Each structure stands twice: as structure tokens, then as C-alpha cells.
Amino acid sequence: MDRIKMVQDYVDEILQSSVNKIERECGYKHLYGVSQACAVLAMKRNENVELAVVAGLLHDIYRYKMHDSTDHAHKGSLLAADILCSIGSFSSDEIDKISQAIYNHSDKTNRNTLFDEILKDADVLQHCLYNPLACVAEHEKDRFRMLKEEFGLI
Ligand SMILES: [Fe+2]
């Protein structure tokens, strides 16, 4: 089984265990949407696609597993590291890279590594493209404009 599939199976298990149908559906849409946006951004920016997809899948896993969004990026980076350790197929460098991106992903104002920025931008893309006709949140406007520029859309 490939490593992305292993992480998808773990995420599916967490989401399927949620008794709340709306939360479960939101989780599928958001985690898989961010994961796919991570893939396209990593391809475009020559970053590691596999690790970016995994980061997208796990970036909000704390919220969905613990049903708590408080400080979910920081707490989620530890949970993601534990999950990846338990899967047993990722090196410590790979786990650190994914965990760091998750740790930083809620800080959309500052810039971090190129890999970290993929996750932040993918998070924004999923929010903005889920319904492209809806209003873009104020705090995501700058990033979304830069993403549209990057893709030659404006
Ligand atoms: Fe997110």
C-alpha cells in the first residue's frame, strides 16, 4: 500500500467515527480538498508532492479527532507526528517537515518555508474554491489574489 493511501485510511477512520454528519462531511471536503490543492501547488513549485498531500490530509486532524479547534495547528502538529510514527513508513526528517508545516499553517500573515507556504495556500484555496461565487474572507484575500496571479488567472 502506498504511503498516501495509508494516511487516507487513517483519516477516513477518524472521520467515519464522528457521529456528527455535518462535521464528518465538512472533514471529508476540507481535508481532501486541501490535500488536492497541496498536490497541485507542490507540482507547480517543485516541492515534494507526496509529503505535501500528507500534510494536507493531516493538517486539521486534531479538530476532527478531538472535536476541538483551540490551538489546533500546534496541537495538531504533535498529533500528526504521532500518527505518522505509528504508520511507521515515514522518516523522522519527513515527519518533522510535515509536522512543522501543520504547526505553522494557521499563521497566514507571516511567511515560513516554501513547503510550509504550500499548506497555508492550499488551506486558502480550498476555502475560496469550494464555492468560487461566495465572498472571500477578509484574512484570505491577499493570499487568494497572489494565488490567482501565480496561476495566471488575473
Ligand atoms: Fe484547514
Backbone and ligand atoms as CSV (ligand in chain L), in Angstrom:
chain,resi,resn,atom,element,x,y,z
A,1,MET,N,N,0.852,-1.197,0.000
A,1,MET,CA,C,0.000,0.000,0.000
A,1,MET,C,C,0.890,1.249,0.000
A,2,ASP,N,N,0.538,2.242,-0.811
A,2,ASP,CA,C,1.380,3.432,-0.821
A,2,ASP,C,C,1.120,4.298,0.425
A,3,ARG,N,N,2.055,5.186,0.682
A,3,ARG,CA,C,2.007,5.937,1.949
A,3,ARG,C,C,0.826,6.906,1.996
A,4,ILE,N,N,0.486,7.473,0.852
A,4,ILE,CA,C,-0.674,8.378,0.851
A,4,ILE,C,C,-1.943,7.597,1.217
A,5,LYS,N,N,-2.070,6.401,0.645
A,5,LYS,CA,C,-3.259,5.572,0.943
A,5,LYS,C,C,-3.313,5.214,2.432
A,6,MET,N,N,-2.146,4.952,3.024
A,6,MET,CA,C,-2.127,4.628,4.459
A,6,MET,C,C,-2.673,5.799,5.282
A,7,VAL,N,N,-2.257,7.009,4.920
A,7,VAL,CA,C,-2.723,8.192,5.665
A,7,VAL,C,C,-4.202,8.438,5.375
A,8,GLN,N,N,-4.613,8.259,4.113
A,8,GLN,CA,C,-6.042,8.424,3.777
A,8,GLN,C,C,-6.894,7.454,4.600
A,9,ASP,N,N,-6.436,6.232,4.729
A,9,ASP,CA,C,-7.208,5.238,5.505
A,9,ASP,C,C,-7.338,5.674,6.962
A,10,TYR,N,N,-6.232,6.237,7.512
A,10,TYR,CA,C,-6.262,6.701,8.905
A,10,TYR,C,C,-7.271,7.854,9.046
A,11,VAL,N,N,-7.179,8.802,8.115
A,11,VAL,CA,C,-8.081,9.967,8.149
A,11,VAL,C,C,-9.539,9.503,8.006
A,12,ASP,N,N,-9.782,8.584,7.079
A,12,ASP,CA,C,-11.151,8.077,6.883
A,12,ASP,C,C,-11.701,7.460,8.167
A,13,GLU,N,N,-10.839,6.729,8.857
A,13,GLU,CA,C,-11.259,6.079,10.109
A,13,GLU,C,C,-11.686,7.119,11.147
A,14,ILE,N,N,-10.891,8.186,11.258
A,14,ILE,CA,C,-11.230,9.265,12.215
A,14,ILE,C,C,-12.562,9.907,11.815
A,15,LEU,N,N,-12.685,10.239,10.520
A,15,LEU,CA,C,-13.887,10.947,10.080
A,15,LEU,C,C,-15.128,10.063,10.203
A,16,GLN,N,N,-14.982,8.794,9.882
A,16,GLN,CA,C,-16.134,7.894,9.946
A,16,GLN,C,C,-16.587,7.658,11.385
A,17,SER,N,N,-15.690,7.866,12.339
A,17,SER,CA,C,-16.061,7.651,13.738
A,17,SER,C,C,-16.826,8.844,14.318
A,18,SER,N,N,-16.887,9.933,13.555
A,18,SER,CA,C,-17.628,11.098,14.036
A,18,SER,C,C,-19.126,10.844,13.897
A,19,VAL,N,N,-19.847,11.048,14.998
A,19,VAL,CA,C,-21.291,10.811,14.954
A,19,VAL,C,C,-22.028,11.966,14.287
A,20,ASN,N,N,-21.354,13.101,14.219
A,20,ASN,CA,C,-21.998,14.283,13.653
A,20,ASN,C,C,-21.825,14.289,12.129
A,21,LYS,N,N,-22.946,14.134,11.411
A,21,LYS,CA,C,-22.903,14.010,9.953
A,21,LYS,C,C,-22.316,15.256,9.287
A,22,ILE,N,N,-22.697,16.432,9.760
A,22,ILE,CA,C,-22.209,17.673,9.141
A,22,ILE,C,C,-20.697,17.799,9.325
A,23,GLU,N,N,-20.236,17.511,10.549
A,23,GLU,CA,C,-18.799,17.591,10.815
A,23,GLU,C,C,-18.032,16.577,9.945
A,24,ARG,N,N,-18.614,15.387,9.820
A,24,ARG,CA,C,-17.979,14.334,9.014
A,24,ARG,C,C,-17.863,14.779,7.553
A,25,GLU,N,N,-18.934,15.340,7.024
A,25,GLU,CA,C,-18.908,15.785,5.623
A,25,GLU,C,C,-17.956,16.952,5.432
A,26,CYS,N,N,-17.959,17.875,6.383
A,26,CYS,CA,C,-17.017,19.010,6.312
A,26,CYS,C,C,-15.585,18.498,6.318
A,27,GLY,N,N,-15.328,17.522,7.162
A,27,GLY,CA,C,-13.982,16.958,7.262
A,27,GLY,C,C,-13.520,16.360,5.947
A,28,TYR,N,N,-14.385,15.561,5.336
A,28,TYR,CA,C,-14.024,14.966,4.032
A,28,TYR,C,C,-13.754,16.046,3.001
A,29,LYS,N,N,-14.662,16.991,2.885
A,29,LYS,CA,C,-14.495,18.038,1.863
A,29,LYS,C,C,-13.212,18.828,2.108
A,30,HIS,N,N,-13.017,19.248,3.359
A,30,HIS,CA,C,-11.890,20.136,3.625
A,30,HIS,C,C,-10.547,19.396,3.570
A,31,LEU,N,N,-10.422,18.274,4.255
A,31,LEU,CA,C,-9.114,17.593,4.302
A,31,LEU,C,C,-8.703,17.083,2.921
A,32,TYR,N,N,-9.644,16.504,2.192
A,32,TYR,CA,C,-9.307,16.020,0.843
A,32,TYR,C,C,-9.130,17.183,-0.138
A,33,GLY,N,N,-9.905,18.236,0.046
A,33,GLY,CA,C,-9.746,19.412,-0.821
A,33,GLY,C,C,-8.397,20.074,-0.627
A,34,VAL,N,N,-7.994,20.249,0.627
A,34,VAL,CA,C,-6.687,20.852,0.915
A,34,VAL,C,C,-5.568,19.940,0.407
A,35,SER,N,N,-5.744,18.651,0.592
A,35,SER,CA,C,-4.746,17.692,0.139
A,35,SER,C,C,-4.542,17.796,-1.383
A,36,GLN,N,N,-5.623,17.909,-2.130
A,36,GLN,CA,C,-5.516,18.028,-3.589
A,36,GLN,C,C,-4.904,19.369,-3.988
A,37,ALA,N,N,-5.257,20.417,-3.277
A,37,ALA,CA,C,-4.646,21.723,-3.554
A,37,ALA,C,C,-3.146,21.679,-3.233
A,38,CYS,N,N,-2.781,20.968,-2.168
A,38,CYS,CA,C,-1.356,20.784,-1.840
A,38,CYS,C,C,-0.631,20.100,-3.003
A,39,ALA,N,N,-1.281,19.113,-3.597
A,39,ALA,CA,C,-0.648,18.380,-4.703
A,39,ALA,C,C,-0.337,19.317,-5.868
A,40,VAL,N,N,-1.305,20.117,-6.257
A,40,VAL,CA,C,-1.092,20.967,-7.426
A,40,VAL,C,C,-0.057,22.061,-7.129
A,41,LEU,N,N,-0.089,22.596,-5.914
A,41,LEU,CA,C,0.887,23.629,-5.547
A,41,LEU,C,C,2.293,23.044,-5.474
A,42,ALA,N,N,2.424,21.852,-4.909
A,42,ALA,CA,C,3.743,21.217,-4.822
A,42,ALA,C,C,4.282,20.905,-6.213
A,43,MET,N,N,3.402,20.468,-7.121
A,43,MET,CA,C,3.846,20.222,-8.507
A,43,MET,C,C,4.330,21.520,-9.144
A,44,LYS,N,N,3.568,22.574,-8.959
A,44,LYS,CA,C,3.915,23.853,-9.580
A,44,LYS,C,C,5.210,24.430,-9.009
A,45,ARG,N,N,5.438,24.223,-7.704
A,45,ARG,CA,C,6.588,24.860,-7.031
A,45,ARG,C,C,7.754,23.892,-6.819
A,46,ASN,N,N,7.691,22.746,-7.435
A,46,ASN,CA,C,8.773,21.746,-7.329
A,46,ASN,C,C,9.108,21.351,-5.897
A,47,GLU,N,N,8.058,21.161,-5.108
A,47,GLU,CA,C,8.243,20.639,-3.749
A,47,GLU,C,C,7.794,19.171,-3.736
A,48,ASN,N,N,7.980,18.503,-2.620
A,48,ASN,CA,C,7.661,17.077,-2.521
A,48,ASN,C,C,6.139,16.873,-2.494
A,49,VAL,N,N,5.605,16.324,-3.578
A,49,VAL,CA,C,4.149,16.187,-3.724
A,49,VAL,C,C,3.576,15.223,-2.676
A,50,GLU,N,N,4.228,14.107,-2.476
A,50,GLU,CA,C,3.714,13.099,-1.544
A,50,GLU,C,C,3.600,13.682,-0.130
A,51,LEU,N,N,4.656,14.360,0.317
A,51,LEU,CA,C,4.628,14.914,1.675
A,51,LEU,C,C,3.624,16.057,1.786
A,52,ALA,N,N,3.479,16.830,0.710
A,52,ALA,CA,C,2.502,17.922,0.725
A,52,ALA,C,C,1.082,17.358,0.828
A,53,VAL,N,N,0.799,16.299,0.092
A,53,VAL,CA,C,-0.530,15.664,0.156
A,53,VAL,C,C,-0.808,15.152,1.569
A,54,VAL,N,N,0.200,14.542,2.187
A,54,VAL,CA,C,0.034,14.028,3.555
A,54,VAL,C,C,-0.199,15.189,4.530
A,55,ALA,N,N,0.541,16.268,4.359
A,55,ALA,CA,C,0.353,17.437,5.234
A,55,ALA,C,C,-1.080,17.957,5.106
A,56,GLY,N,N,-1.580,18.022,3.883
A,56,GLY,CA,C,-2.955,18.478,3.665
A,56,GLY,C,C,-3.971,17.570,4.339
A,57,LEU,N,N,-3.760,16.279,4.221
A,57,LEU,CA,C,-4.699,15.320,4.833
A,57,LEU,C,C,-4.745,15.451,6.354
A,58,LEU,N,N,-3.579,15.732,6.943
A,58,LEU,CA,C,-3.492,15.718,8.417
A,58,LEU,C,C,-3.582,17.100,9.061
A,59,HIS,N,N,-3.625,18.164,8.253
A,59,HIS,CA,C,-3.401,19.489,8.847
A,59,HIS,C,C,-4.448,19.883,9.892
A,60,ASP,N,N,-5.683,19.445,9.730
A,60,ASP,CA,C,-6.730,19.785,10.712
A,60,ASP,C,C,-7.214,18.545,11.455
A,61,ILE,N,N,-6.438,17.503,11.457
A,61,ILE,CA,C,-6.916,16.235,12.019
A,61,ILE,C,C,-7.252,16.376,13.510
A,62,TYR,N,N,-6.533,17.266,14.195
A,62,TYR,CA,C,-6.814,17.476,15.626
A,62,TYR,C,C,-8.268,17.918,15.832
A,63,ARG,N,N,-8.720,18.842,14.971
A,63,ARG,CA,C,-10.098,19.342,15.095
A,63,ARG,C,C,-11.103,18.212,14.968
A,64,TYR,N,N,-10.847,17.326,14.004
A,64,TYR,CA,C,-11.832,16.283,13.727
A,64,TYR,C,C,-11.720,15.099,14.684
A,65,LYS,N,N,-10.517,14.862,15.184
A,65,LYS,CA,C,-10.359,13.742,16.124
A,65,LYS,C,C,-10.802,14.137,17.533
A,66,MET,N,N,-10.431,15.365,17.931
A,66,MET,CA,C,-10.696,15.795,19.306
A,66,MET,C,C,-11.964,16.658,19.412
A,67,HIS,N,N,-12.548,17.028,18.268
A,67,HIS,CA,C,-13.737,17.899,18.238
A,67,HIS,C,C,-13.445,19.211,18.974
A,68,ASP,N,N,-12.272,19.750,18.703
A,68,ASP,CA,C,-11.816,20.966,19.393
A,68,ASP,C,C,-10.892,21.718,18.444
A,69,SER,N,N,-11.190,22.993,18.205
A,69,SER,CA,C,-10.334,23.742,17.277
A,69,SER,C,C,-9.354,24.670,17.990
A,70,THR,N,N,-9.382,24.674,19.330
A,70,THR,CA,C,-8.495,25.558,20.077
A,70,THR,C,C,-7.036,25.180,19.833
A,71,ASP,N,N,-6.265,26.149,19.325
A,71,ASP,CA,C,-4.833,25.941,19.085
A,71,ASP,C,C,-4.583,24.657,18.280
A,72,HIS,N,N,-5.480,24.403,17.323
A,72,HIS,CA,C,-5.443,23.098,16.635
A,72,HIS,C,C,-4.189,22.907,15.781
A,73,ALA,N,N,-3.598,24.022,15.317
A,73,ALA,CA,C,-2.391,23.868,14.480
A,73,ALA,C,C,-1.239,23.310,15.310
A,74,HIS,N,N,-1.031,23.910,16.486
A,74,HIS,CA,C,0.093,23.466,17.329
A,74,HIS,C,C,-0.150,22.068,17.893
A,75,LYS,N,N,-1.360,21.871,18.428
A,75,LYS,CA,C,-1.676,20.541,18.973
A,75,LYS,C,C,-1.709,19.497,17.845
A,76,GLY,N,N,-2.197,19.916,16.695
A,76,GLY,CA,C,-2.306,19.000,15.561
A,76,GLY,C,C,-0.957,18.584,14.999
A,77,SER,N,N,0.044,19.442,15.145
A,77,SER,CA,C,1.372,19.062,14.636
A,77,SER,C,C,1.921,17.889,15.451
A,78,LEU,N,N,1.643,17.881,16.748
A,78,LEU,CA,C,2.090,16.761,17.603
A,78,LEU,C,C,1.299,15.493,17.279
A,79,LEU,N,N,-0.019,15.671,17.111
A,79,LEU,CA,C,-0.858,14.513,16.784
A,79,LEU,C,C,-0.450,13.912,15.431
A,80,ALA,N,N,-0.194,14.782,14.453
A,80,ALA,CA,C,0.211,14.294,13.121
A,80,ALA,C,C,1.526,13.521,13.217
A,81,ALA,N,N,2.459,14.040,14.023
A,81,ALA,CA,C,3.745,13.333,14.188
A,81,ALA,C,C,3.504,11.954,14.800
A,82,ASP,N,N,2.632,11.875,15.796
A,82,ASP,CA,C,2.307,10.576,16.418
A,82,ASP,C,C,1.692,9.616,15.394
A,83,ILE,N,N,0.772,10.147,14.584
A,83,ILE,CA,C,0.108,9.306,13.575
A,83,ILE,C,C,1.137,8.768,12.580
A,84,LEU,N,N,2.002,9.669,12.109
A,84,LEU,CA,C,2.992,9.249,11.105
A,84,LEU,C,C,3.998,8.260,11.697
A,85,CYS,N,N,4.360,8.472,12.984
A,85,CYS,CA,C,5.240,7.486,13.659
A,85,CYS,C,C,4.553,6.133,13.713
A,86,SER,N,N,3.252,6.144,14.058
A,86,SER,CA,C,2.545,4.867,14.218
A,86,SER,C,C,2.373,4.154,12.879
A,87,ILE,N,N,2.254,4.906,11.801
A,87,ILE,CA,C,2.164,4.277,10.473
A,87,ILE,C,C,3.488,3.588,10.144
A,88,GLY,N,N,4.581,4.197,10.585
A,88,GLY,CA,C,5.875,3.513,10.526
A,88,GLY,C,C,6.611,3.559,9.200
A,89,SER,N,N,6.107,4.321,8.235
A,89,SER,CA,C,6.760,4.345,6.913
A,89,SER,C,C,7.437,5.670,6.592
A,90,PHE,N,N,7.422,6.590,7.533
A,90,PHE,CA,C,7.980,7.917,7.275
A,90,PHE,C,C,9.252,8.110,8.102
A,91,SER,N,N,10.254,8.759,7.511
A,91,SER,CA,C,11.495,9.031,8.242
A,91,SER,C,C,11.258,10.175,9.228
A,92,SER,N,N,12.169,10.336,10.173
A,92,SER,CA,C,11.994,11.429,11.139
A,92,SER,C,C,12.101,12.786,10.451
A,93,ASP,N,N,12.923,12.907,9.416
A,93,ASP,CA,C,13.004,14.180,8.672
A,93,ASP,C,C,11.675,14.491,7.974
A,94,GLU,N,N,11.071,13.469,7.409
A,94,GLU,CA,C,9.779,13.672,6.730
A,94,GLU,C,C,8.701,14.051,7.749
A,95,ILE,N,N,8.704,13.385,8.874
A,95,ILE,CA,C,7.715,13.688,9.921
A,95,ILE,C,C,7.907,15.117,10.420
A,96,ASP,N,N,9.161,15.523,10.615
A,96,ASP,CA,C,9.435,16.897,11.078
A,96,ASP,C,C,8.929,17.926,10.071
A,97,LYS,N,N,9.163,17.654,8.804
A,97,LYS,CA,C,8.764,18.602,7.749
A,97,LYS,C,C,7.241,18.775,7.719
A,98,ILE,N,N,6.527,17.664,7.767
A,98,ILE,CA,C,5.058,17.704,7.743
A,98,ILE,C,C,4.526,18.357,9.024
A,99,SER,N,N,5.110,17.956,10.143
A,99,SER,CA,C,4.675,18.463,11.440
A,99,SER,C,C,4.891,19.984,11.540
A,100,GLN,N,N,6.009,20.454,11.032
A,100,GLN,CA,C,6.290,21.899,11.061
A,100,GLN,C,C,5.293,22.678,10.198
A,101,ALA,N,N,4.975,22.147,9.039
A,101,ALA,CA,C,4.002,22.828,8.164
A,101,ALA,C,C,2.647,22.926,8.869
A,102,ILE,N,N,2.259,21.851,9.551
A,102,ILE,CA,C,0.975,21.866,10.267
A,102,ILE,C,C,1.039,22.864,11.433
A,103,TYR,N,N,2.170,22.883,12.135
A,103,TYR,CA,C,2.351,23.811,13.257
A,103,TYR,C,C,2.141,25.266,12.796
A,104,ASN,N,N,2.664,25.597,11.612
A,104,ASN,CA,C,2.638,26.990,11.128
A,104,ASN,C,C,1.405,27.342,10.303
A,105,HIS,N,N,0.528,26.367,9.999
A,105,HIS,CA,C,-0.452,26.630,8.951
A,105,HIS,C,C,-1.520,27.662,9.301
A,106,SER,N,N,-1.754,27.906,10.582
A,106,SER,CA,C,-2.774,28.911,10.923
A,106,SER,C,C,-2.236,30.343,10.823
A,107,ASP,N,N,-0.930,30.489,10.770
A,107,ASP,CA,C,-0.314,31.823,10.676
A,107,ASP,C,C,-0.228,32.221,9.206
A,108,LYS,N,N,-1.336,32.787,8.711
A,108,LYS,CA,C,-1.403,33.130,7.291
A,108,LYS,C,C,-0.727,34.483,7.009
A,109,THR,N,N,-0.350,35.211,8.053
A,109,THR,CA,C,0.242,36.534,7.853
A,109,THR,C,C,1.728,36.452,7.550
A,110,ASN,N,N,2.440,35.632,8.305
A,110,ASN,CA,C,3.891,35.543,8.137
A,110,ASN,C,C,4.259,34.463,7.128
A,111,ARG,N,N,5.488,34.556,6.627
A,111,ARG,CA,C,5.986,33.580,5.653
A,111,ARG,C,C,6.924,32.604,6.350
A,112,ASN,N,N,6.800,31.348,6.011
A,112,ASN,CA,C,7.719,30.329,6.552
A,112,ASN,C,C,8.421,29.657,5.370
A,113,THR,N,N,8.744,28.382,5.486
A,113,THR,CA,C,9.469,27.724,4.390
A,113,THR,C,C,8.547,27.566,3.177
A,114,LEU,N,N,9.145,27.268,2.016
A,114,LEU,CA,C,8.343,27.059,0.799
A,114,LEU,C,C,7.344,25.925,1.003
A,115,PHE,N,N,7.786,24.896,1.713
A,115,PHE,CA,C,6.879,23.762,1.966
A,115,PHE,C,C,5.734,24.186,2.891
A,116,ASP,N,N,6.053,24.941,3.933
A,116,ASP,CA,C,5.004,25.416,4.855
A,116,ASP,C,C,3.977,26.271,4.117
A,117,GLU,N,N,4.471,27.096,3.197
A,117,GLU,CA,C,3.578,28.007,2.465
A,117,GLU,C,C,2.598,27.251,1.567
A,118,ILE,N,N,3.009,26.083,1.085
A,118,ILE,CA,C,2.089,25.268,0.271
A,118,ILE,C,C,0.850,24.916,1.081
A,119,LEU,N,N,1.032,24.499,2.316
A,119,LEU,CA,C,-0.113,24.107,3.144
A,119,LEU,C,C,-1.009,25.309,3.447
A,120,LYS,N,N,-0.410,26.447,3.785
A,120,LYS,CA,C,-1.226,27.639,4.057
A,120,LYS,C,C,-2.032,28.030,2.820
A,121,ASP,N,N,-1.362,28.044,1.664
A,121,ASP,CA,C,-2.047,28.440,0.428
A,121,ASP,C,C,-3.120,27.418,0.036
A,122,ALA,N,N,-2.852,26.150,0.265
A,122,ALA,CA,C,-3.838,25.113,-0.059
A,122,ALA,C,C,-5.078,25.266,0.819
A,123,ASP,N,N,-4.873,25.612,2.075
A,123,ASP,CA,C,-5.986,25.849,3.002
A,123,ASP,C,C,-6.874,26.985,2.459
A,124,VAL,N,N,-6.229,28.058,2.017
A,124,VAL,CA,C,-6.954,29.206,1.459
A,124,VAL,C,C,-7.660,28.808,0.161
A,125,LEU,N,N,-6.973,28.074,-0.700
A,125,LEU,CA,C,-7.585,27.667,-1.976
A,125,LEU,C,C,-8.845,26.840,-1.746
A,126,GLN,N,N,-8.777,25.899,-0.806
A,126,GLN,CA,C,-9.962,25.068,-0.563
A,126,GLN,C,C,-11.131,25.927,-0.087
A,127,HIS,N,N,-10.843,26.853,0.822
A,127,HIS,CA,C,-11.922,27.730,1.314
A,127,HIS,C,C,-12.514,28.544,0.164
A,128,CYS,N,N,-11.641,29.081,-0.691
A,128,CYS,CA,C,-12.095,30.012,-1.735
A,128,CYS,C,C,-12.694,29.304,-2.945
A,129,LEU,N,N,-12.264,28.078,-3.220
A,129,LEU,CA,C,-12.748,27.393,-4.420
A,129,LEU,C,C,-13.921,26.461,-4.153
A,130,TYR,N,N,-14.223,26.218,-2.872
A,130,TYR,CA,C,-15.360,25.343,-2.577
A,130,TYR,C,C,-16.626,25.935,-3.205
A,131,ASN,N,N,-16.769,27.266,-3.048
A,131,ASN,CA,C,-17.806,27.994,-3.777
A,131,ASN,C,C,-17.176,29.277,-4.297
A,132,PRO,N,N,-16.697,29.259,-5.528
A,132,PRO,CA,C,-15.972,30.417,-6.065
A,132,PRO,C,C,-16.834,31.668,-6.178
A,133,LEU,N,N,-18.151,31.522,-6.037
A,133,LEU,CA,C,-19.019,32.698,-6.130
A,133,LEU,C,C,-19.257,33.343,-4.765
A,134,ALA,N,N,-18.845,32.661,-3.702
A,134,ALA,CA,C,-19.050,33.211,-2.353
A,134,ALA,C,C,-17.966,34.248,-2.053
A,135,CYS,N,N,-18.238,35.080,-1.059
A,135,CYS,CA,C,-17.270,36.113,-0.675
A,135,CYS,C,C,-16.030,35.461,-0.073
A,136,VAL,N,N,-14.871,36.038,-0.388
A,136,VAL,CA,C,-13.613,35.568,0.192
A,136,VAL,C,C,-13.432,36.247,1.547
A,137,ALA,N,N,-13.057,35.461,2.554
A,137,ALA,CA,C,-12.853,36.024,3.899
A,137,ALA,C,C,-11.750,37.074,3.851
A,138,GLU,N,N,-11.934,38.124,4.621
A,138,GLU,CA,C,-11.000,39.254,4.608
A,138,GLU,C,C,-9.553,38.792,4.789
A,139,HIS,N,N,-9.330,37.903,5.760
A,139,HIS,CA,C,-7.954,37.499,6.072
A,139,HIS,C,C,-7.343,36.573,5.007
A,140,GLU,N,N,-8.150,36.169,4.017
A,140,GLU,CA,C,-7.615,35.302,2.962
A,140,GLU,C,C,-7.495,36.016,1.615
A,141,LYS,N,N,-7.930,37.273,1.568
A,141,LYS,CA,C,-7.981,37.997,0.285
A,141,LYS,C,C,-6.604,38.148,-0.360
A,142,ASP,N,N,-5.597,38.542,0.414
A,142,ASP,CA,C,-4.263,38.769,-0.159
A,142,ASP,C,C,-3.670,37.491,-0.728
A,143,ARG,N,N,-3.754,36.419,0.064
A,143,ARG,CA,C,-3.196,35.137,-0.416
A,143,ARG,C,C,-3.943,34.643,-1.652
A,144,PHE,N,N,-5.257,34.785,-1.644
A,144,PHE,CA,C,-6.032,34.288,-2.786
A,144,PHE,C,C,-5.683,35.093,-4.050
A,145,ARG,N,N,-5.502,36.412,-3.883
A,145,ARG,CA,C,-5.116,37.242,-5.044
A,145,ARG,C,C,-3.751,36.796,-5.571
A,146,MET,N,N,-2.794,36.550,-4.669
A,146,MET,CA,C,-1.459,36.123,-5.109
A,146,MET,C,C,-1.504,34.742,-5.774
A,147,LEU,N,N,-2.379,33.876,-5.271
A,147,LEU,CA,C,-2.522,32.551,-5.901
A,147,LEU,C,C,-3.101,32.676,-7.298
A,148,LYS,N,N,-4.078,33.549,-7.470
A,148,LYS,CA,C,-4.649,33.736,-8.807
A,148,LYS,C,C,-3.597,34.300,-9.762
A,149,GLU,N,N,-2.749,35.199,-9.244
A,149,GLU,CA,C,-1.641,35.722,-10.072
A,149,GLU,C,C,-0.690,34.605,-10.460
A,150,GLU,N,N,-0.339,33.781,-9.465
A,150,GLU,CA,C,0.601,32.680,-9.701
A,150,GLU,C,C,0.091,31.744,-10.802
A,151,PHE,N,N,-1.213,31.534,-10.838
A,151,PHE,CA,C,-1.798,30.616,-11.820
A,151,PHE,C,C,-2.254,31.339,-13.094
A,152,GLY,N,N,-1.884,32.615,-13.192
A,152,GLY,CA,C,-2.204,33.362,-14.412
A,152,GLY,C,C,-3.694,33.607,-14.584
A,153,LEU,N,N,-4.398,33.728,-13.483
A,153,LEU,CA,C,-5.858,33.900,-13.560
A,153,LEU,C,C,-6.272,35.370,-13.500
A,154,ILE,N,N,-5.318,36.245,-13.150
A,154,ILE,CA,C,-5.618,37.695,-13.192
A,154,ILE,C,C,-4.418,38.416,-13.793
L,1,LIG,FE,FE,-7.781,23.835,7.240
